[in-house]
Amino acid sequence: MTMNFTITLSDAENKALEWAAYDTLEWIQNAASNRARAATEEIAKIYVDYKMERNEAISATSKADMVLAAYSEGIIQSARTITDNQPTTTSEE
């Protein structure tokens, strides 16, 4: 499965990015892919450590499978889920 994303940049943002990058679409794709790669490495480590600490078999055979397994087994949650489920704090006056 692949995901397609659409972003909107102002004219100034687009011009700024054109100044910084030869190909803006390629730069955006590269930035997202590299962040996903780094997150995959982090999640794979979390998954392996979790399984090792519990003496559980590691059934996932690739890092991509480890990411999917970590979600489906409840080992990790998305940043959105974690943030949205944090208790709301109120300031005391």
C-alpha positions as CSV (number, residue, x, y, z in Angstrom):
1,M,0.0,0.0,0.0
2,T,1.2,3.5,-0.8
3,M,0.0,6.8,0.4
4,N,-0.3,10.0,-1.6
5,F,-0.2,13.4,0.1
6,T,-1.1,16.8,-1.1
7,I,0.5,19.9,0.4
8,T,-0.2,23.6,-0.1
9,L,2.5,26.2,-0.2
10,S,2.1,29.9,-0.5
11,D,3.8,31.5,-3.5
12,A,6.5,32.8,-1.1
13,E,7.1,29.4,0.4
14,N,7.3,27.8,-3.0
15,K,9.8,30.4,-4.2
16,A,11.9,30.0,-1.1
17,L,11.9,26.2,-1.6
18,E,12.8,26.7,-5.2
19,W,15.8,28.7,-4.1
20,A,16.9,26.0,-1.7
21,A,16.3,23.0,-3.8
22,Y,16.8,22.1,-7.5
23,D,13.6,20.0,-7.6
24,T,11.0,20.9,-4.9
25,L,8.9,17.8,-5.3
26,E,12.0,15.6,-5.1
27,W,13.1,17.5,-2.0
28,I,9.7,17.1,-0.3
29,Q,9.6,13.4,-1.2
30,N,13.2,12.9,0.1
31,A,12.5,14.7,3.4
32,A,9.4,12.6,4.0
33,S,11.1,9.4,3.0
34,N,14.2,10.1,5.2
35,R,12.0,10.9,8.2
36,A,10.1,7.7,7.7
37,R,13.3,5.7,7.3
38,A,14.6,7.1,10.6
39,A,11.3,6.3,12.3
40,T,11.4,2.8,10.9
41,E,14.8,2.3,12.5
42,E,13.6,3.6,15.9
43,I,10.4,1.4,15.8
44,A,12.4,-1.7,14.8
45,K,14.6,-1.2,17.8
46,I,11.6,-0.6,20.1
47,Y,10.0,-3.8,18.7
48,V,13.1,-6.0,19.1
49,D,13.8,-4.7,22.6
50,Y,10.2,-5.2,23.6
51,K,10.2,-8.8,22.3
52,M,13.6,-9.6,23.8
53,E,12.7,-8.2,27.3
54,R,9.7,-10.6,27.3
55,N,11.4,-13.6,25.7
56,E,8.9,-13.5,22.9
57,A,9.5,-14.7,19.4
58,I,10.2,-12.1,16.8
59,S,7.9,-13.1,13.9
60,A,8.4,-10.0,11.8
61,T,11.1,-10.7,9.1
62,S,11.8,-7.2,7.9
63,K,11.9,-3.7,9.4
64,A,8.7,-2.8,7.5
65,D,7.0,-5.9,9.0
66,M,8.3,-4.8,12.4
67,V,6.6,-1.4,12.1
68,L,3.3,-3.0,11.2
69,A,3.6,-5.6,13.9
70,A,4.5,-2.9,16.5
71,Y,1.3,-1.1,15.7
72,S,-0.9,-4.2,15.5
73,E,0.5,-5.7,18.7
74,G,-0.1,-2.4,20.6
75,I,3.6,-1.9,21.2
76,I,3.6,1.6,19.7
77,Q,0.9,4.2,18.9
78,S,1.0,7.1,16.5
79,A,2.1,10.5,17.7
80,R,-1.5,11.8,17.0
81,T,-3.0,9.0,19.2
82,I,-0.6,9.7,22.0
83,T,-1.2,13.5,21.8
84,D,-5.0,13.3,21.5
85,N,-5.2,10.9,24.5
86,Q,-3.1,13.0,26.9
87,P,-5.2,14.4,29.8
88,T,-6.0,18.0,29.4
89,T,-4.4,20.2,32.1
90,T,-6.0,23.3,33.4
91,S,-4.0,26.1,34.9
92,E,-4.8,26.9,38.5
93,E,-5.4,30.5,39.3
